[in-house]
Amino acid sequence: MTMFASQAYGSPPQQKKVVYCPTSRTVIAPLTGTVTVDILGAAASGSGQAGSGANSGTVARVTKLVTKGQSIVVTTGAGGASVTSVATGNAGGTTTVTGPNGLSASVPGAKPGIAAGTPAANTAPTGVD
């Protein structure tokens, strides 16, 4: 997620802070301003038989105002577990980001590969821009 500090007339240049969250964690806003959260849904696994590969995770973005010290909770979805000799792979887990000012984004994990055909379309994210 990228956080930008508010800039008032006569203040120093805008500050920027980038926070990468490869695992679930709580992020404390390091400054007051706008937070832009880019969320990547977890990928799924492909079929264990001749068939399709899985979908990749959906990408979504949400922007909200935060105040220094407020908590933003990031819960990362797990990737779909690999399979062998099974017709259908495993879906990726849902990634969520919650916090102040109505921040409540959810990006479902990707749909798994199947033995005959192509995987279903990924479910649309909610609470995003």
Disulfide bonds with the S-S distance in Angstrom:
none
